[in-house]
Amino acid sequence: MSFHEVQFPTTLSFGSVGGPQRRTEVVTLVNGFEERNTPWAHSRRSYDAGLAMRSVDDLGTLIAFFEARQGQLNGFRWKDWSDYKSCPVSQDVQFDDQVIGSGDGGNALFQLTKTYVSGAQSYARPIHKPVEGTVRVGVDGAALVEGNDFTVNSETGEITLISPPATGTEVTAGFEFDVPVRFDTDQIQTSVASFKAGEVPNVPIVEVRV
């Protein structure tokens, strides 16, 4: 799948609805107990951008973006306003927001991840589309400098340290990130008259695996 490293206009994504979706297979046994399993290791997010349309000019911006992506053909970046930082959205990114690995004395490549914790359970989500210029990295509690101490691949979310961290040292990171998505339709139906009357177009967006 082709992917365009361009972000959906944030003025149009703000106010959209959506979030993570899981796929769980539930089998009810004859004794009433259940067996539950999932074929997905990671959730998949979906959104509706239509609710964020506020003006006729917004419709024009949407159509231009849709045509440039050729409908479902090409993926793009999406800002999930409810979850786009390594820390709570109301806080500032810090270099020690997330633990992304531990040194072994030889490995210098680390994947950005965000861990969601509730009680004793947690889920580590790989982050593949960090926002350029927002990534901060630390090793063993000390902040590093991008360019001097590490580099960031903003298309894959991989961090490369100039010097491999010593065995047992904690590697941390903080960042803003986008969700890799595509349009989940090959047709956008709009009507200026209907829009002015309060009806908004249906613009489904779905996360893609990259």
ABEGO torsion letter per residue (X at the ends): XBBBBBBBBAAAABGBBEEBBBBBBBBBBAAGBBBBBBABABBBBBBBAAAABABAAAAAAAAAAAAAAGEAABBBBBBBAABABABBAABBBBAAABBAEBBAGABABBBBBBBBBBEABBBBBBBABBBBGABBBBBGGBBBBBGAABBBBAAAGBBBBABBBBBGBBBBBBBBBBBBBBBABABBBBBAAAAAAGBBBBBBBBBBBX
